[in-house]
Amino acid sequence: EVQLVESGGGSVQAGGSLTLSCEAPGYTVSSYCMAWFRQTPGKAREGVATIDGRGTSSYADSTKGRFTISRDNAKNTLYLRVISLVPEDSGWYYCALAQRLWPSTCSLSGTSFGSWGRGTKVSVSS
């Protein structure tokens, strides 16, 4: 099983921003649908955004506007940029890689993500 590696989390004040990174050793990120998920205290894990092999991104309704998913093919790294952080953004953020090579369905609800990282923690203080 591919073990993805997230980084970039930390403690920030409300209003600040963070860029999370995800590496997928041994795999080419542009060959898969990839996604970010998060789990905030007291809530179930929720999808944040996806990006497909062409670089087309999509977002959950709750994350549109402040979250940007992107990918650097040369660095084989996935990113999530979050701006205007609020305390409710605190939690664990996970990247995921689809089980199937792209082209295939790439969506938070329609894609089976078979590989996950261990997460990076984000703490936003008011």
Steps between C-alpha positions, in 0.01 A plus 500: 500500500629843408568708803448863426684756706335825603676800646449869558253495784552704811358760731380826354281787604161558351529689177828340412579254227674169449618289213487128555708263291464135411761275346429159349831315485516256213194634320440776248242733645387622159393147410233487767206683638614635832315666781518669836275403787479633851366395833412772744408440865158352546439451131536218255775511242401725213632550153663831423607491134612283212730547206505275198771401257445806285526727800130575518393563857171479682399595851248415762241772543632570849853566378449706189673834508760452771657172391712440193623159393791485262775274381862542397575224255872570499513457876240224494324675784140588578413819687213654688509872559263630766447869563299698754520214745236477771507289816248263342769402250700338779547128460688237309548532128560195285593454138376205302581333171243320287514126456467531125723680257360813341300542281232377731235656714647770717269625768478501876199272501556291188864402523644217700813626667723210588803673640517750780750689702513518875392859502632837603347693786373854468417707805343840459474726801263792532 
